[in-house]
Amino acid sequence: MTTSAPDRVRLDDTQLYRVTDAMCLLRMSRTVIYDQIRTGRLRSVKQGRARLITANGIREYIALLEKEAEDAA
């Protein structure tokens, strides 16, 4: 019996991501993720006590980073 590789988080698979999933997707630390949420640059929602980041929020955040990089060049 073979074992499969560990599951990888992909943006197309899910609509809501826990902070740990967003950390993997964006390659950022927990502190940076929460800083971006706090400043409004990365949109999130709360479900009970859980902080969740929407797939669209991640896409918008990436677009924001790309725009900032273009403006800086």
Rosetta constraint file for C-alpha pairs under 8 A:
AtomPair CA 9 CA 13 HARMONIC 7.50 0.50
AtomPair CA 9 CA 21 HARMONIC 6.66 0.50
AtomPair CA 9 CA 24 HARMONIC 7.37 0.50
AtomPair CA 9 CA 25 HARMONIC 6.86 0.50
AtomPair CA 10 CA 14 HARMONIC 7.41 0.50
AtomPair CA 10 CA 25 HARMONIC 7.28 0.50
AtomPair CA 11 CA 15 HARMONIC 7.83 0.50
AtomPair CA 11 CA 25 HARMONIC 7.53 0.50
AtomPair CA 11 CA 55 HARMONIC 6.48 0.50
AtomPair CA 14 CA 55 HARMONIC 7.10 0.50
AtomPair CA 15 CA 54 HARMONIC 5.74 0.50
AtomPair CA 15 CA 55 HARMONIC 4.98 0.50
AtomPair CA 15 CA 56 HARMONIC 7.80 0.50
AtomPair CA 16 CA 52 HARMONIC 5.88 0.50
AtomPair CA 16 CA 53 HARMONIC 5.57 0.50
AtomPair CA 16 CA 54 HARMONIC 4.63 0.50
AtomPair CA 16 CA 55 HARMONIC 5.99 0.50
AtomPair CA 17 CA 21 HARMONIC 5.66 0.50
AtomPair CA 17 CA 22 HARMONIC 6.18 0.50
AtomPair CA 17 CA 52 HARMONIC 5.31 0.50
AtomPair CA 17 CA 53 HARMONIC 5.03 0.50
AtomPair CA 17 CA 54 HARMONIC 6.24 0.50
AtomPair CA 17 CA 55 HARMONIC 7.19 0.50
AtomPair CA 18 CA 22 HARMONIC 6.40 0.50
AtomPair CA 18 CA 50 HARMONIC 7.65 0.50
AtomPair CA 18 CA 51 HARMONIC 6.55 0.50
AtomPair CA 18 CA 52 HARMONIC 4.90 0.50
AtomPair CA 18 CA 53 HARMONIC 6.33 0.50
AtomPair CA 19 CA 23 HARMONIC 6.08 0.50
AtomPair CA 19 CA 30 HARMONIC 7.13 0.50
AtomPair CA 19 CA 33 HARMONIC 7.25 0.50
AtomPair CA 19 CA 51 HARMONIC 6.95 0.50
AtomPair CA 19 CA 52 HARMONIC 6.52 0.50
AtomPair CA 19 CA 53 HARMONIC 6.93 0.50
AtomPair CA 20 CA 24 HARMONIC 6.54 0.50
AtomPair CA 20 CA 30 HARMONIC 7.26 0.50
AtomPair CA 21 CA 25 HARMONIC 6.26 0.50
AtomPair CA 22 CA 26 HARMONIC 5.85 0.50
AtomPair CA 22 CA 27 HARMONIC 7.88 0.50
AtomPair CA 22 CA 28 HARMONIC 7.97 0.50
AtomPair CA 22 CA 33 HARMONIC 7.67 0.50
AtomPair CA 22 CA 53 HARMONIC 7.22 0.50
AtomPair CA 22 CA 58 HARMONIC 7.82 0.50
AtomPair CA 23 CA 27 HARMONIC 5.43 0.50
AtomPair CA 23 CA 28 HARMONIC 5.02 0.50
AtomPair CA 23 CA 29 HARMONIC 5.93 0.50
AtomPair CA 23 CA 30 HARMONIC 6.35 0.50
AtomPair CA 23 CA 33 HARMONIC 6.88 0.50
AtomPair CA 24 CA 28 HARMONIC 7.05 0.50
AtomPair CA 28 CA 32 HARMONIC 6.24 0.50
AtomPair CA 28 CA 33 HARMONIC 6.58 0.50
AtomPair CA 29 CA 33 HARMONIC 6.30 0.50
AtomPair CA 30 CA 34 HARMONIC 6.26 0.50
AtomPair CA 31 CA 35 HARMONIC 6.10 0.50
AtomPair CA 32 CA 36 HARMONIC 6.12 0.50
AtomPair CA 33 CA 37 HARMONIC 6.26 0.50
AtomPair CA 33 CA 42 HARMONIC 7.73 0.50
AtomPair CA 34 CA 38 HARMONIC 5.98 0.50
AtomPair CA 35 CA 39 HARMONIC 6.18 0.50
AtomPair CA 36 CA 40 HARMONIC 6.19 0.50
AtomPair CA 36 CA 41 HARMONIC 5.16 0.50
AtomPair CA 36 CA 42 HARMONIC 5.29 0.50
AtomPair CA 37 CA 41 HARMONIC 6.00 0.50
AtomPair CA 37 CA 42 HARMONIC 4.73 0.50
AtomPair CA 37 CA 43 HARMONIC 6.02 0.50
AtomPair CA 37 CA 44 HARMONIC 6.75 0.50
AtomPair CA 41 CA 61 HARMONIC 6.51 0.50
AtomPair CA 42 CA 53 HARMONIC 7.79 0.50
AtomPair CA 42 CA 57 HARMONIC 6.00 0.50
AtomPair CA 42 CA 58 HARMONIC 6.81 0.50
AtomPair CA 42 CA 60 HARMONIC 7.79 0.50
AtomPair CA 42 CA 61 HARMONIC 5.68 0.50
AtomPair CA 43 CA 53 HARMONIC 6.37 0.50
AtomPair CA 43 CA 54 HARMONIC 7.08 0.50
AtomPair CA 43 CA 57 HARMONIC 5.01 0.50
AtomPair CA 43 CA 58 HARMONIC 7.62 0.50
AtomPair CA 44 CA 51 HARMONIC 6.74 0.50
AtomPair CA 44 CA 52 HARMONIC 5.50 0.50
AtomPair CA 44 CA 53 HARMONIC 4.24 0.50
AtomPair CA 44 CA 54 HARMONIC 6.05 0.50
AtomPair CA 44 CA 57 HARMONIC 6.89 0.50
AtomPair CA 45 CA 51 HARMONIC 5.93 0.50
AtomPair CA 45 CA 52 HARMONIC 5.26 0.50
AtomPair CA 45 CA 53 HARMONIC 6.23 0.50
AtomPair CA 45 CA 54 HARMONIC 7.44 0.50
AtomPair CA 46 CA 50 HARMONIC 5.61 0.50
AtomPair CA 46 CA 51 HARMONIC 4.67 0.50
AtomPair CA 46 CA 52 HARMONIC 5.91 0.50
AtomPair CA 47 CA 51 HARMONIC 6.58 0.50
AtomPair CA 47 CA 52 HARMONIC 7.21 0.50
AtomPair CA 53 CA 57 HARMONIC 6.43 0.50
AtomPair CA 53 CA 58 HARMONIC 7.14 0.50
AtomPair CA 54 CA 58 HARMONIC 6.43 0.50
AtomPair CA 55 CA 59 HARMONIC 6.34 0.50
AtomPair CA 56 CA 60 HARMONIC 6.07 0.50
AtomPair CA 57 CA 61 HARMONIC 6.06 0.50
AtomPair CA 58 CA 62 HARMONIC 6.23 0.50
AtomPair CA 59 CA 63 HARMONIC 6.24 0.50
AtomPair CA 60 CA 64 HARMONIC 6.10 0.50
AtomPair CA 61 CA 65 HARMONIC 6.29 0.50
AtomPair CA 62 CA 66 HARMONIC 6.23 0.50
AtomPair CA 63 CA 67 HARMONIC 6.12 0.50
AtomPair CA 64 CA 68 HARMONIC 6.15 0.50
AtomPair CA 65 CA 69 HARMONIC 6.17 0.50
AtomPair CA 66 CA 70 HARMONIC 6.25 0.50
AtomPair CA 67 CA 71 HARMONIC 6.13 0.50
AtomPair CA 68 CA 72 HARMONIC 6.12 0.50
AtomPair CA 69 CA 73 HARMONIC 6.35 0.50
